Amino acid sequence: MGGRVLGAGCPGSSTLLIRDAKIPLRGNELVEASILVANGRIELIAKDPKRLGRADEVIDARGLIAVPGGIDIHAHIYDPDYTHHEDFRSGTAAAAFGGITTVFDMPLRMYVEDRSSLALKVDEGLRSSYINFAVHAGMMNEDNIGRVRELRDGGVKGFKLFTCRPFRPREEGTFARVIREVGRVGGVTFIHAEDDALLEYLLTEFRRANRGDPLAHHESRPPEAEAIAVRKVAILAKFIGARIHVAHISSAMGAEEVERAKGEGVKLTAETCPHYLYFSLKDVERWGNYLKMNPSLKSRSDVEALWRYLASGVIDAVASDHAPAPRDEKEVGVWDAWGGIPSIETMFPLIYTIGFKKLELISLERYVEVTSENPARIFNLYPRKGLIQVGSDADIALIDPEMCFKVSPDRLHHKVDWTPFEGLELCGWPRHVLANGKVLIRDRELIEECRSPRYLSIK
C-alpha cells in the first residue's frame, strides 16, 4: 500500500509544533514559518520557532509545503446498499492519504431527503470516517421539496438537483421551486447539468443504430447538452435570486456558459473534476467502460480549455465525484456499465503535478484556492477551514514536492482494486496530515487512534 494503517496510539499532547514549513503566499511565493497547534486550532504562526515556545509534540517540516487540508465537496462515499463500492472507512482513508481532511458525501442511490436518512449517514460517518464530513441532500423533486427546511435545520447546506434522468423531477416547474426553496433557507442548489431532451434523443438514436461500443456512451452526452442545461438553470437562478453550484463541468462549452452567467450577475459557482482535466475521448480506446462516467469525457481541446477556465477563476473548485465500482460492474455492456471512477486519493496530487509542477498551468496560490479555500467559501466553512491562519481549524496537509511515485492500485486505499490513473507519476503527496489538530497521517502511515471525525452541521 502507499501507506499503512497503524494502531500505534494517538499522542495525548495538548500542543503540537510544525517546525520550519513552507507556507504559500501570493503566486508561487513561499515563506518559511512554524505553526503552533493547540486544542485543534492554529494558535500561532511565526518565522522564528523560538517565539512559539515549547510544545508537547514536534513535526520537522523542513522541505515540506504546508497547505490547508483539502476539501472535497462532491464524493460518493457511503450508501448502505453499495458498501461493496465504497464506505466511510475506506473512502476517507483514501481521502486522507491524498491530503483531504473534509469530505462532502453526495447521495448515490439512496435519497437523502428527510431527517432519518440524514441521520443514517451522519451516524455511520461518526462511527467510521477518518476525517471531517458534511452531507448533501438529494435528489430533490416534487416529493421532498417540503422537507428542505427540515434538512437545512439538520446542518445540510447543499441540495442535489438533476436536470436529466434518472433523477430529475417529473415536472418542469419543480426546478424553479427547488431553487427558490433552497435559496429561502440559505442553502445552495447543487446541480447536475445535462439537458434531458437532448440526451434522450441521442440515446434513442445510438441504440437504434446498434451502437454498443464504449465511445457510444461519451458521444451520446455531447458538450451541447451540458451548455444548454447550464444556461437554463443560470437563467432560473438569476430570476429567483438564489445561489446555485454547478457540478463536474466537463466541457469548454459548459465553462463558457458558467463564465457568461457570472458576467450577468448570477450567483453561481462551479467545479470540475480531475478526470476532465486529464482524460479525453482518446483514452477510452485503452480503458473502455472503465472510463464511463456522467457527464462524459470530451476532446483534448476541452481538457486544455478547462485548465484555462480553472486558472482564470471561471471554475471555482476541483472535486473528485469519486464513484468507484467493482470490475464486474464495469465489464458489461456499455449501456449497463456503472458510470463513475475512483478518484479521491489521486485528485490533489494530480492537480499539483500537472497543473503546477509540470505544465505550470496554475500557481501554487491557485492550487490552494481550488482545493481548499474556495470549497470552504462556497459551503460556508471559511475562515474556519480553507486557510492556514491563527484561529482556523488545524486541518493541514504537509506535502512533499519531491515525493513522486507511479500510481498503482496497491498503493491506494479506496475499496475497489483498480484505478484509471495507473502508471501516471504524481508528486506532491502529503507526508503528514493533521485533522482537527491530530496527526492522522505521519510519514505516510495512518494512525487509527488519531481518528477524530466531526459532522459539519453548516449554518
GIKAPE-V440849 format. One record per run of one state. SS is the DSSP state (~ for helix, > for strand, _ for the rest). FROM is the first residue (numbers start at 1). TO is the last residue. If there is no record, write none. Layout:
ss=SS from=FROM to=TO
ss=SS from=FROM to=TO
This chain:
ss=_ from=1 to=3
ss=> from=4 to=6
ss=_ from=7 to=14
ss=> from=15 to=24
ss=_ from=25 to=29
ss=> from=30 to=38
ss=_ from=39 to=40
ss=> from=41 to=46
ss=_ from=47 to=48
ss=~ from=49 to=52
ss=_ from=53 to=56
ss=> from=57 to=60
ss=_ from=61 to=63
ss=> from=64 to=68
ss=_ from=69 to=69
ss=> from=70 to=75
ss=_ from=76 to=87
ss=~ from=88 to=97
ss=_ from=98 to=99
ss=> from=100 to=105
ss=_ from=106 to=111
ss=> from=112 to=112
ss=_ from=113 to=114
ss=~ from=115 to=128
ss=_ from=129 to=131
ss=> from=132 to=135
ss=_ from=136 to=136
ss=> from=137 to=138
ss=_ from=139 to=144
ss=~ from=145 to=153
ss=_ from=154 to=157
ss=> from=158 to=162
ss=_ from=163 to=172
ss=~ from=173 to=184
ss=_ from=185 to=187
ss=> from=188 to=192
ss=_ from=193 to=195
ss=~ from=196 to=208
ss=_ from=209 to=213
ss=~ from=214 to=219
ss=_ from=220 to=222
ss=~ from=223 to=240
ss=_ from=241 to=243
ss=> from=244 to=246
ss=_ from=247 to=251
ss=~ from=252 to=263
ss=_ from=264 to=267
ss=> from=268 to=272
ss=_ from=273 to=280
ss=~ from=281 to=291
ss=_ from=292 to=299
ss=~ from=300 to=312
ss=_ from=313 to=316
ss=> from=317 to=318
ss=_ from=319 to=321
ss=> from=322 to=322
ss=_ from=323 to=326
ss=~ from=327 to=329
ss=_ from=330 to=346
ss=~ from=347 to=358
ss=_ from=359 to=363
ss=~ from=364 to=378
ss=_ from=379 to=392
ss=> from=393 to=393
ss=_ from=394 to=395
ss=> from=396 to=406
ss=_ from=407 to=408
ss=~ from=409 to=411
ss=_ from=412 to=424
ss=> from=425 to=435
ss=_ from=436 to=437
ss=> from=438 to=442
ss=_ from=443 to=444
ss=> from=445 to=447
ss=~ from=448 to=450
ss=_ from=451 to=454
ss=> from=455 to=455
ss=_ from=456 to=459
